[in-house]
Amino acid sequence: RAIRGYAGEASVRAVAERVTEAYAMPQVHILRARRGDVVLIRRPRDYSLGIVALNGTDVVTVTPQGLQRIALSNAVCGWQV
């Protein structure tokens, strides 16, 4: 309920959009995301967040198995940090 009250819906994407808007973090096209930027990754049921890795081509995200690197091309959108 708290997340829905804050973001309007219980979704990682909605929360990310609300927080990035509140802190004036400009959205960037995924191909322009750079290391350290926050990106949104589409998952089977919802979304998750990750950070562009130091190499600039991978995203580091948290999974039930721990930290995982995936290709930046799997991201939907990003925000400049």
Backbone hydrogen bonds, N-H to C=O, Kabsch-Sander energy under -0.5 kcal/mol:
donor,donor_aa,acceptor,acceptor_aa,energy
5,G,1,R,-2.8
6,Y,2,A,-1.9
7,A,3,I,-3.1
8,G,4,R,-2.2
11,S,9,E,-1.7
15,V,11,S,-2.2
16,A,12,V,-2.7
17,E,13,R,-2.6
18,R,14,A,-2.1
19,V,15,V,-2.8
20,T,16,A,-2.6
21,E,17,E,-1.6
22,A,18,R,-2.3
23,Y,19,V,-1.9
24,A,21,E,-1.3
25,M,20,T,-3.1
28,V,78,G,-2.8
32,R,29,H,-2.4
33,A,30,I,-1.0
36,G,52,V,-2.5
37,D,34,R,-2.5
38,V,79,W,-1.6
39,V,50,G,-2.5
40,L,77,C,-2.8
41,I,48,S,-3.2
42,R,74,N,-0.8
43,R,46,D,-3.0
48,S,41,I,-2.1
50,G,39,V,-2.1
51,I,60,V,-2.2
52,V,37,D,-2.5
53,A,58,D,-2.8
56,G,53,A,-1.8
59,V,70,I,-3.1
60,V,51,I,-2.9
61,T,59,V,-0.5
61,T,68,Q,-2.5
62,V,49,L,-0.6
63,T,66,G,-2.2
66,G,63,T,-2.0
68,Q,61,T,-2.7
70,I,59,V,-2.3
72,L,57,T,-2.7
74,N,71,A,-2.1
75,A,72,L,-2.0
76,V,40,L,-3.7
77,C,40,L,-0.8
78,G,28,V,-1.4
79,W,38,V,-3.0
80,Q,26,P,-2.9
